[in-house]
C-alpha cells in the first residue's frame, strides 16, 4: 500500500510539474505573439530621443535644444521620438542611427560630424576655435549650474513653474532635491543664491563682451558652438517668474545677447513657439 501511495504521489508530482512546464511554455508563446514589436526606423535617419515638447520651448533640456539645433543647422535628416526613456548613460537626449544607440549630446555631435562629413566650424582659425570652445564650455559648465539652481531650487514653490514643467508637486520636490544635491557636489550649490546670481551675470557679461556687434558667436557665420550657447540661453526664457534668471531677461542688461538668441531662434526655429 505504501508503495502504491508513493507511486500515486510521484504521478501527481509529475503531472503538476508537467502542467507547470506547459503553462510556462504557453505563457512564453502568448507573450511572443502579443509582445510589442520593435519599432522600425528609416535607414540613415537620425532618430532623436528627447522628452516631450512644451509650449514655452522646444524642450526643457538645453542639451536637447542644442542637439536638435545642430541637426537643423547641419541639415542632417532626423526624426523626433518623444520619450522619457533615458540612454544607457541615463541621459537625455540620445539618438539611434541604423539600430545603434549613441549617448551624450556632444559625443553625438562629434560622431555625426564624422558620419555625415559635417564641419560647421571649418571657417574658423585654430585660435577662433579655441575661443569658441571656451564660450561653449562656459555655457555648459558654468551657466548651466546657475540656471538649474535658479529654476529648480531657488524658485521651488513658484506656481508658474507648473506651467513650465508638467509635474506634480511631489515630482518637483524630488527634482529640487536631486538638483540641489548635484549642485552641492559640483560646487555651485555651496554658494548663496546671491553669489550664484553674480556668477551668472559675470558669465553673461563675458558672452556679451565677446559678441559685441557680431550676429553670431564668432562673426557673421554661425558655428557648431552656437548650438550649445543657444541651447543654454533658451533656459533663460523659460524660467519661473521669481527666478533670478527671469529677472535678468526682464532687465535686458545684455541686449546683444538677447538679439543673438532671437537671431538663432529665427534662423533655425521658426516653429519655436508652436510646440505642443
HELIX and SHEET records of a PDB file:
HELIX    1   1 UNK A    2  UNK A   34  1                                  33    
HELIX    2   2 UNK A   62  UNK A   74  1                                  13    
HELIX    3   3 UNK A  105  UNK A  115  1                                  11    
HELIX    4   4 UNK A  126  UNK A  138  1                                  13    
HELIX    5   5 UNK A  139  UNK A  143  3                                   5    
HELIX    6   6 UNK A  144  UNK A  148  1                                   5    
HELIX    7   7 UNK A  149  UNK A  153  3                                   5    
HELIX    8   8 UNK A  161  UNK A  164  1                                   4    
HELIX    9   9 UNK A  169  UNK A  186  1                                  18    
HELIX   10  10 UNK A  188  UNK A  190  5                                   3    
HELIX   11  11 UNK A  193  UNK A  211  1                                  19    
HELIX   12  12 UNK A  224  UNK A  233  1                                  10    
HELIX   13  13 UNK A  234  UNK A  238  5                                   5    
HELIX   14  14 UNK A  244  UNK A  251  1                                   8    
HELIX   15  15 UNK A  255  UNK A  268  1                                  14    
HELIX   16  16 UNK A  272  UNK A  274  5                                   3    
SHEET    1   A 4 UNK A  78  UNK A  82  0                                        
SHEET    2   A 4 UNK A  46  UNK A  50  1                                        
SHEET    3   A 4 UNK A  94  UNK A  97 -1                                        
SHEET    4   A 4 UNK A 100  UNK A 103 -1                                        
END                                                                             
